[in-house]
């Protein structure tokens, strides 16, 4: 083991295949960085829970949320749990460091374009980037920023959309791009794992829907990058 523990924290889901997909992502991280001590936890619906993982891992760790944008689970559930651990430390030890969301990031462009290619989407096809959505305005801004990065890379119109909270919906964005361009439209799934939000993408009217980002090597590399950025202990006030 080298350095603090990397605790990857996913949302969690009771949907078949979701936990397996997240576990596969963590295994991919392990293959890319075998010297690291890597653990996995879930905010809800699956085990180990975040609380149990924090208790088992000890205070010297970096929490990397497996979340593509900010929101309640990151700012309240994960950050709050990390703060509780940090507050309990009274000796010289360091507390958990919490990385930000995975997106927006150029490595996600690599993963998204990879999934588009796997789905057989022809070059030049307009794309709808389909995120889960959040009531947090910052989350919507982050999704839009990722859509802009993807548009720059592909050289085609890319519209941000949301499967749950937020507008436009995925179906609205697909219809809008089809009207605007007069041709077929692809949906790029901006989700890590299958679930009810992913199932909705197939009802959007798109000509292609990509697979979730899952264990794509670029996503795994991004998890490692977030860890490396935050592994140094923060300076404590005297």
Buried (B, 14 or more C-beta within 10 A) or exposed (E): EEBBBBBBBBBBBEBEBBBEBBBBBBBBBBEEBEEBBBBBBBBEBBEBBBEEBBEEBEBBBBBBBBBBBBBEBBBEBBBEBBEEBBEEBEEEEBBBBBBBBBBBBEBBBBBBBBBBEEBEBEEEBBBBBBBBBBEBEEBBBBBBBBBBBBBEBBEBBBBBBBBBBBEBBBBBBBBBBBEEBEEBBBBBBBBBBBBEBBEBBEEBBBBBBBBBBBBBBBBBBBBBBBBBEBBEBEEEEE
